[in-house]
Structure formats: C-alpha cells, structure tokens
Amino acid sequence: MYGMYNFKEVGVDFLDGNNKDAIHLIDVRTEAEVSRGVIDGAIHIPLHLLPLRADEIPQDKPVVIYCNSGARSAQACAFMSAKGFGNMHNLAGGIMAWARSGKPIAYPS
C-alpha cells in the first residue's frame, strides 16, 4: 500500500520468478535512461506520457512498473490504481536493484 492507493511492492525475484509472458512490464524512465539499458521485455512509456497511454495497459494480468530507483514507478502505480487498475506492482529499488542482484540488462537496438 502506498498511502490510500492499492498496489503491491515487489522485488526482483517476483519478476524473475514469473513467466515474463504472464506479466506486463513497463519502464517509465526517460529516453536517456532507457538508452543505458532495460529489463528485457519492458515496454517504454515515459512517466509524463502515462496518463495519455493508460488505455494501452491491460487489466487482465499483473503489471509491473519500474524506473531507476522505484520512486517514479511508485507514483505511476499510485496514479494507475487511482484510475481503477487493481493489478499494479512497483518494482522496489527499480532497475538499480535488478542490476545489483545480478539480473541481465538488455540494450535497446
């Protein structure tokens, strides 16, 4: 829970332990941040565009949102849960936690 909003904080093991096809993964970082590496399979929706692209996000499977450290993605999860999405998950620690745990970083082509 994040204030009055209902979303879950999850760690890298949640993301790594689930079949990636069963999760919708969203990266809300800037273009410059994304160019330095991503979690494979992520869809890039910059945080400031999330309100305009919310209709692209499915409600029938878990959605994991990440940023660099977990702060902006928590804002994104709070925004989406306020819009009625009950399937939001924030990747605690963001891509930094992912990298620190030794998980692979992909580079966009």
Secondary structure as UniProt FT lines:
FT   TURN            3..4
FT   STRAND          8..10
FT   HELIX           12..17
FT   HELIX           20..22
FT   STRAND          24..27
FT   HELIX           31..34
FT   TURN            35..36
FT   TURN            40..41
FT   STRAND          43..44
FT   HELIX           47..49
FT   HELIX           50..53
FT   HELIX           54..56
FT   STRAND          63..66
FT   HELIX           71..82
FT   TURN            83..84
FT   STRAND          88..91
FT   TURN            92..93
FT   HELIX           94..100
FT   TURN            101..102
//
